C-alpha cells in the first residue's frame, strides 16, 4: 500500500496525472473555448495546418477512425496525454517527424489528445513544429473519464485486446483495416521493418 501511495504522489507531482483525476476537462471548458472545437472530417487526415496561428481540436471517435483505416494504407493512432511532462508527451515533433518521413509510404498519423485542456495542449503544440491536426477523443461519444475512454477505444478497435491491459494502449498501428500492433513504442526501426515487409 505504501508503494502505491508513493507512485500516485510521484505521478501527481510529475504532471502525468491531471489534477482532476481521470477527467477529460470537457466540463470545465469556458464557453469561448467551444469555438475552437471542430467536428472530424476525413480530409483532415491529409491536411497540414498552422497550429501556431490558430489551434483547433478536432473531435474524433471510433467510427471516424475506422473510416480512416478503410481509406488509408497505414494508420498510426497515438493517444496523447498533453498534461504529462514526460519527454514522450512533450515532444510531439517526434510523432510529426516520423509521420512526415513515411508520408510517401502511405502512413497517416492521428495524434489524439485524451483531454480538452487547451492550456496544456497549446503549451506543447505551440512550442513545436507540429503541423498536423490535433484530434481529441469526443466527449459526447465516450464520456468524461480518461481511463474508461481508453478502454472503450481499445475494445472497439479490437475486442481481442481485452484482458491484455486494464487501461488501454497509447499506440495502435493499422495496415488497412487490420490492427497489426498495439502497445509498445512505435519508432523508426519498427516503421522500417514494417515498410520492408509491406512495400514489396
C-alpha positions in Angstrom: 0.0 0.0 0.0 2.9 2.4 0.8 4.4 1.8 -2.7 1.1 2.5 -4.3 0.8 5.9 -2.5 4.4 6.8 -3.4 3.7 6.1 -7.1 0.5 8.2 -7.0 2.2 11.1 -5.4 5.1 10.9 -7.9 2.7 10.9 -10.8 0.8 13.8 -9.5 4.0 15.8 -8.9 5.4 14.9 -12.3 2.3 16.0 -14.1 1.4 12.6 -15.6 -2.0 12.6 -13.9 -4.2 15.7 -14.3 -5.3 17.4 -11.0 -8.9 16.5 -11.9 -8.2 12.8 -11.6 -9.4 10.8 -14.6 -11.3 13.7 -16.2 -11.0 14.9 -19.7 -11.7 18.5 -18.7 -14.6 18.9 -21.2 -17.0 20.0 -18.4 -14.5 22.7 -17.3 -14.1 24.4 -20.6 -15.1 28.1 -20.7 -17.8 28.9 -23.3 -15.4 30.8 -25.5 -13.3 27.7 -26.0 -16.0 25.8 -27.8 -15.4 27.8 -31.0 -12.0 26.1 -31.2 -13.6 22.6 -31.2 -14.5 21.3 -34.6 -16.0 18.1 -36.0 -14.0 15.4 -37.7 -13.9 15.3 -41.5 -11.9 12.7 -43.5 -10.0 15.4 -45.4 -8.2 16.4 -42.1 -6.0 13.3 -42.3 -4.2 14.7 -45.3 -4.2 18.3 -44.2 -1.4 20.5 -43.0 -2.4 23.1 -40.5 -0.8 26.2 -38.9 -1.2 25.4 -35.2 0.7 28.5 -34.2 -1.8 30.9 -35.7 -5.0 29.0 -34.8 -5.1 25.9 -32.8 -8.2 23.8 -33.1 -9.2 20.5 -31.6 -11.0 18.1 -33.9 -13.3 15.6 -32.1 -12.9 12.0 -33.2 -14.4 8.7 -32.3 -14.1 5.0 -33.2 -16.4 5.3 -36.2 -14.2 8.1 -37.7 -11.0 6.1 -37.0 -12.5 3.0 -38.8 -13.4 5.3 -41.7 -9.7 6.4 -41.9 -8.4 2.9 -41.8 -10.7 1.9 -44.7 -9.2 4.7 -46.9 -5.5 4.7 -45.8 -2.7 2.2 -46.3 -1.2 2.7 -42.9 -2.8 4.4 -39.9 -0.9 5.2 -36.7 -3.0 6.3 -33.7 -1.2 7.8 -30.7 -3.2 8.6 -27.6 -1.6 11.7 -26.3 -1.6 13.0 -22.7 -0.8 16.7 -23.1 -0.8 17.2 -19.3 2.1 14.7 -18.9 5.6 16.2 -18.5 7.5 13.2 -19.7 9.6 13.6 -22.9 7.3 11.3 -24.9 4.3 13.5 -24.1 6.0 16.9 -24.6 7.9 16.1 -27.8 5.1 15.9 -30.4 7.7 16.7 -33.1 8.8 13.1 -32.6 5.5 11.9 -34.0 5.2 14.6 -36.6 8.7 13.9 -38.0 8.1 10.1 -38.3 4.7 10.7 -40.0 6.4 13.0 -42.5 9.3 10.7 -43.1 6.9 7.9 -44.1 4.2 10.0 -45.7 5.1 8.7 -49.2 4.7 5.2 -47.9 1.1 5.9 -47.2 1.4 6.5 -43.4 -1.2 8.7 -41.7 -0.9 9.8 -38.1 -3.8 10.6 -35.8 -2.4 12.3 -32.7 -5.4 12.1 -30.3 -5.5 14.1 -27.1 -7.2 12.4 -24.2 -8.2 15.8 -22.7 -9.7 19.1 -23.9 -7.3 21.1 -21.8 -6.4 24.0 -24.3 -3.7 25.3 -21.8 -1.7 22.1 -21.8 -2.3 21.4 -25.4 -1.3 24.9 -26.5 1.9 24.9 -24.4 3.1 21.7 -26.1 1.9 22.3 -29.7 2.9 26.0 -30.0 6.4 25.2 -28.8 6.8 22.6 -31.6 6.8 22.4 -35.4 3.8 20.1 -35.3 1.7 21.0 -38.4 -0.9 18.2 -38.4 -4.4 18.4 -37.0 -4.8 17.8 -33.3 -7.6 15.4 -32.5 -9.4 14.8 -29.2 -11.5 11.8 -28.0 -15.0 13.0 -28.5 -16.7 13.6 -25.1 -20.3 13.2 -26.5 -19.3 9.8 -27.8 -17.1 8.4 -25.0 -17.8 10.5 -21.8 -15.6 12.3 -19.3 -13.4 9.6 -17.8 -10.0 9.1 -19.4 -9.3 5.5 -18.3 -12.8 4.3 -19.3 -12.4 6.1 -22.7 -9.1 4.4 -23.3 -10.6 1.0 -22.5 -13.6 1.6 -24.7 -11.5 2.7 -27.6 -9.3 -0.4 -27.3 -12.4 -2.6 -27.1 -14.0 -1.1 -30.2 -10.7 -1.1 -32.2 -10.1 -4.8 -31.4 -12.0 -6.7 -28.7 -9.3 -9.4 -28.7 -7.1 -6.9 -26.8 -9.3 -7.1 -23.8 -7.7 -8.8 -20.9 -4.2 -7.7 -22.0 -4.5 -4.4 -20.2 -7.0 -2.7 -17.9 -6.3 0.8 -19.2 -5.7 0.5 -23.0 -2.6 1.4 -25.0 -1.0 4.6 -26.3 -0.3 3.3 -29.8 -2.3 1.4 -32.4 -1.0 0.7 -35.9 -3.2 -0.5 -38.7 -2.3 -1.9 -42.1 -5.5 -1.1 -44.0 -8.3 -2.1 -41.5 -6.2 -4.7 -39.7 -4.6 -3.9 -36.4 -1.1 -5.2 -36.5 0.4 -3.6 -33.4 -1.0 -2.3 -30.1 1.1 -1.0 -27.2 4.9 -0.6 -27.1 6.8 2.2 -28.7 6.5 2.8 -32.4 9.8 4.1 -33.7 11.9 4.3 -36.9 13.1 0.7 -36.6 9.6 -0.6 -36.3 8.4 1.5 -39.3 11.4 0.5 -41.4 10.7 -3.2 -40.7 7.0 -2.7 -41.4 7.6 -1.0 -44.7 10.2 -3.6 -45.8 7.5 -6.3 -45.4 4.6 -4.5 -46.9 6.2 -2.4 -49.6 7.5 -5.3 -51.6 
